[in-house]
Amino acid sequence: MSACQQKCIRMSEIGDRLKEERERIGLSQEEFGLVGGVARNAQSNYEKGKRAPDSDYLCAIARKGVDVLYILTGTQMDTSINGLTPDEVELLGIYRGCSDVGQRHLVAAGKAFQSLNPSYESIEVETVLAMAAEEKKSYG
C-alpha cells in the first residue's frame, strides 16, 4: 500500500471518528462546526476525510468534551483514571455540549438537586426547574 493510500485511509478513519463524536454529543454539523470555529462545509470535509482539522479546531472541540485522542488515534481516553463513573462522564459530556448559558443553567439545576438530597425523588420537575432559576439568580 502506498503512503498516499495509507494517509487517505487514516483521514477517512479520523473523519468517521469525528462524526461519531459529534453525534455522541448531539450536535449537527453546523453546530459542531461553530464549536470548532469552522463553517458547516469545512466540518463536512473533515468528516469525509477530505480535509484535516487544525490544532485550533481540535482544542476548541476538546473544550466541549470531545475525545480528541480517540478521533486522532482510535484509542478512547481512559476516564477511569479520573475516577469518573459512566454517569459522571455522560453528565460532563452534556455540560460541555451546552452553550455558556446552558452550562450555567445546568450548574444551577445541579445545586438545586444537591440542596434537596435525599428527598429529591418525590419532587416535581417544575419545582426543581423553579429552584434552579432561583439558584441562577444568585450568580447572575
VOPAGU-2260 file (C-alpha; in pm, 1 decimal, decimal comma):
REM VOPAGU-2260
SITE   aa  ch    i         X         Y         Z
SITE  MET   A    0       0,0       0,0       0,0
SITE  SER   A    1     138,3     339,4     -95,1
SITE  ALA   A    2     196,6     618,9     153,9
SITE  CYS   A    3     -80,9     817,8     -14,0
SITE  GLN   A    4    -327,2     529,8      24,7
SITE  GLN   A    5    -231,8     490,0     391,1
SITE  LYS   A    6    -282,4     862,2     451,7
SITE  CYS   A    7    -624,2     850,4     281,9
SITE  ILE   A    8    -729,4     556,5     498,7
SITE  ARG   A    9    -618,2     739,0     812,9
SITE  MET   A   10    -801,2    1058,1     711,5
SITE  SER   A   11   -1114,8     855,4     642,9
SITE  GLU   A   12   -1088,3     688,4     984,3
SITE  ILE   A   13   -1036,5    1024,9    1154,0
SITE  GLY   A   14   -1340,6    1160,7     972,1
SITE  ASP   A   15   -1552,6     864,1    1080,2
SITE  ARG   A   16   -1448,6     903,5    1443,4
SITE  LEU   A   17   -1503,2    1279,9    1429,3
SITE  LYS   A   18   -1858,6    1222,0    1306,7
SITE  GLU   A   19   -1910,2     961,4    1578,8
SITE  GLU   A   20   -1801,5    1207,8    1848,6
SITE  ARG   A   21   -2019,3    1484,9    1700,6
SITE  GLU   A   22   -2320,5    1254,8    1708,2
SITE  ARG   A   23   -2234,1    1139,2    2060,6
SITE  ILE   A   24   -2268,7    1492,4    2195,2
SITE  GLY   A   25   -2580,7    1550,9    1985,0
SITE  LEU   A   26   -2480,1    1836,6    1756,3
SITE  SER   A   27   -2547,8    1896,2    1387,2
SITE  GLN   A   28   -2256,2    1955,2    1150,7
SITE  GLU   A   29   -2329,5    2326,9    1155,5
SITE  GLU   A   30   -2344,5    2343,8    1537,2
SITE  PHE   A   31   -2030,3    2135,1    1574,8
SITE  GLY   A   32   -1850,4    2347,6    1316,7
SITE  LEU   A   33   -1937,2    2659,1    1517,0
SITE  VAL   A   34   -1787,1    2498,1    1828,5
SITE  GLY   A   35   -1468,3    2435,2    1630,4
SITE  GLY   A   36   -1474,5    2774,9    1460,9
SITE  VAL   A   37   -1538,3    2646,1    1107,1
SITE  ALA   A   38   -1826,5    2653,2     859,4
SITE  ARG   A   39   -2055,0    2354,5     801,7
SITE  ASN   A   40   -1886,3    2269,5     471,1
SITE  ALA   A   41   -1545,1    2250,1     642,6
SITE  GLN   A   42   -1698,2    2023,5     908,6
SITE  SER   A   43   -1840,2    1805,6     633,2
SITE  ASN   A   44   -1499,6    1784,8     464,2
SITE  TYR   A   45   -1338,1    1681,4     793,4
SITE  GLU   A   46   -1593,5    1405,1     840,2
SITE  LYS   A   47   -1547,9    1282,6     482,0
SITE  GLY   A   48   -1170,7    1271,9     527,2
SITE  LYS   A   49   -1117,2    1531,2     253,8
SITE  ARG   A   50    -953,3    1783,8     484,3
SITE  ALA   A   51    -755,5    1760,7     809,2
SITE  PRO   A   52    -867,6    1965,5    1109,9
SITE  ASP   A   53    -607,9    2201,4    1256,9
SITE  SER   A   54    -496,7    2230,4    1618,7
SITE  ASP   A   55    -719,0    2532,3    1695,4
SITE  TYR   A   56   -1023,9    2333,3    1586,8
SITE  LEU   A   57    -920,3    2028,0    1789,2
SITE  CYS   A   58    -858,3    2238,4    2101,8
SITE  ALA   A   59   -1198,9    2405,6    2068,4
SITE  ILE   A   60   -1391,8    2079,9    2034,9
SITE  ALA   A   61   -1192,3    1924,7    2320,2
SITE  ARG   A   62   -1319,8    2202,7    2549,0
SITE  LYS   A   63   -1673,6    2082,7    2473,0
SITE  GLY   A   64   -1599,2    1727,5    2585,1
SITE  VAL   A   65   -1496,7    1568,1    2257,6
SITE  ASP   A   66   -1241,1    1286,8    2292,0
SITE  VAL   A   67    -970,4    1420,4    2058,2
SITE  LEU   A   68    -736,0    1132,6    2145,6
SITE  TYR   A   69    -999,5     893,0    2012,9
SITE  ILE   A   70   -1051,2    1097,4    1695,8
SITE  LEU   A   71    -680,4    1101,6    1612,6
SITE  THR   A   72    -572,4     754,5    1727,2
SITE  GLY   A   73    -882,0     539,2    1762,4
SITE  THR   A   74    -796,1     486,2    2129,8
SITE  GLN   A   75   -1054,7     620,6    2368,4
SITE  MET   A   76    -943,6     830,4    2661,3
SITE  ASP   A   77    -944,7     624,3    2980,0
SITE  THR   A   78   -1185,4     815,3    3200,0
SITE  SER   A   79   -1141,5     566,1    3481,3
SITE  ILE   A   80    -806,4     726,5    3565,1
SITE  ASN   A   81   -1003,4    1028,1    3675,2
SITE  GLY   A   82   -1228,8     810,1    3889,6
SITE  LEU   A   83   -1540,0     906,2    3692,5
SITE  THR   A   84   -1836,5     672,7    3664,7
SITE  PRO   A   85   -2012,2     631,9    3327,3
SITE  ASP   A   86   -2294,5     857,9    3453,3
SITE  GLU   A   87   -2041,7    1125,6    3551,9
SITE  VAL   A   88   -1877,3    1103,7    3209,6
SITE  GLU   A   89   -2218,9    1140,2    3045,1
SITE  LEU   A   90   -2308,8    1439,0    3262,4
SITE  LEU   A   91   -1975,6    1603,9    3185,4
SITE  GLY   A   92   -2033,9    1546,1    2812,4
SITE  ILE   A   93   -2378,1    1703,8    2838,0
SITE  TYR   A   94   -2232,8    2001,9    3026,6
SITE  ARG   A   95   -1956,8    2052,7    2770,9
SITE  GLY   A   96   -2207,1    2023,8    2487,4
SITE  CYS   A   97   -2410,0    2315,7    2624,8
SITE  SER   A   98   -2363,9    2682,3    2549,1
SITE  ASP   A   99   -2222,8    2902,6    2825,3
SITE  VAL   A  100   -2577,0    2993,5    2930,5
SITE  GLY   A  101   -2681,5    2628,1    2921,7
SITE  GLN   A  102   -2383,0    2536,4    3137,2
SITE  ARG   A  103   -2484,7    2796,3    3396,6
SITE  HIS   A  104   -2840,5    2658,8    3397,7
SITE  LEU   A  105   -2712,9    2304,1    3438,1
SITE  VAL   A  106   -2497,5    2407,5    3734,5
SITE  ALA   A  107   -2796,7    2586,5    3889,6
SITE  ALA   A  108   -3013,9    2277,0    3844,7
SITE  GLY   A  109   -2741,7    2061,6    3998,8
SITE  LYS   A  110   -2718,0    2290,3    4301,0
SITE  ALA   A  111   -3095,1    2276,9    4340,6
SITE  PHE   A  112   -3086,7    1896,5    4334,2
SITE  GLN   A  113   -2796,2    1890,9    4576,9
SITE  SER   A  114   -2987,9    2102,9    4827,4
SITE  LEU   A  115   -3281,8    1858,7    4810,6
SITE  ASN   A  116   -3085,1    1539,6    4858,2
SITE  PRO   A  117   -3209,0    1280,4    4957,1
SITE  SER   A  118   -3572,1    1391,2    4927,1
SITE  TYR   A  119   -3541,5    1498,4    4560,8
SITE  GLU   A  120   -3708,9    1180,2    4429,2
SITE  SER   A  121   -4054,2    1293,0    4543,2
SITE  ILE   A  122   -4041,9    1645,0    4398,0
SITE  GLU   A  123   -4195,9    1752,0    4066,3
SITE  VAL   A  124   -3974,2    1858,3    3774,4
SITE  GLU   A  125   -4136,6    2202,2    3757,2
SITE  THR   A  126   -4040,1    2266,7    4120,2
SITE  VAL   A  127   -3680,3    2168,6    4050,7
SITE  LEU   A  128   -3667,7    2398,5    3747,5
SITE  ALA   A  129   -3806,5    2686,9    3953,5
SITE  MET   A  130   -3542,7    2622,1    4220,1
SITE  ALA   A  131   -3273,2    2615,7    3952,1
SITE  ALA   A  132   -3393,9    2952,3    3822,5
SITE  GLU   A  133   -3370,7    3095,5    4174,8
SITE  GLU   A  134   -3021,2    2949,8    4219,8
SITE  LYS   A  135   -2914,2    3101,3    3886,0
SITE  LYS   A  136   -3019,2    3447,6    4006,0
SITE  SER   A  137   -2764,9    3421,1    4285,5
SITE  TYR   A  138   -2472,3    3418,9    4042,0
SITE  GLY   A  139   -2611,0    3613,4    3750,2
